[in-house]
Amino acid sequence: MSQGMLGNLPLSEIRGPKGDLDEKLAGAEGYLWLTAFKRFLRKENPWASRFPVRWTVTLGLHKTPEAYEKALESAGLKISDWARNLLKKMTYSKTQVEVNLTSATIAELGLPNGGTTKEVYSAILAQGGQLCPAEVGPALRLIYKDQTKGEWLQIAMRAISASDGDFLVFDIGHNKDGLWLTAYEGHPGNRWDFDDHFVFIIP
């Protein structure tokens, strides 16, 4: 039996994984696999997130759309009509649970030329992050009071079908009118620019 360079492992056992890695490196998400492989070679967790925790939010504090709307409005925060629609359709945590969040630009996630929602979510998972439950949108809006004017953050979440059939995700932003909870198109094929920011969970 032919012997390879990896100790006494036969070449037949090496060719399969190597071929699989070559195929992934040559694919559309090759940059993600290359990043993970480099971490593996450094004996690091290849899928660990390299992004710091920016916020910790508590889900389950408000359990109805009306309760969230009241909390947001009492805090002087703005809610768009689309966001109100999502509040009526999303699932609420039955118990109180804390989640750690971070944010990154699409370029920081490994997509320097931008990418689709599907590609962005794949990049988040490959960087060790997780997608958010929809409730992260209003929960983060409630605590992120010192948001820089001009900043808009998309929530990396499974899109929710709105009343008009559009698939929407929450976003939070700060403009001349104040601090907003809004919503934006989150269809898997929707394309984002390299400097768009997404919020996701750090496990």
Buried (B, 14 or more C-beta within 10 A) or exposed (E): EEEBEEEEEEEEEEEEEEEEEEEBBEEEBBBBBBBBBEBEEEEEEBBEBEBEEBBEBBBBBBBEBEBBBEBBEEEEBBBBEBBBBBBBEBEBBEEEEEBBBBBBBBBBBBBEEBBBBEBBBBBBBBBBBBBBBBBBBBBBBBEBEEBEEEEBBBBBBEBBEBEEEBBBBBBBBBEEEEBBBBBBBBBEEBEBEBEBBBBBBBE
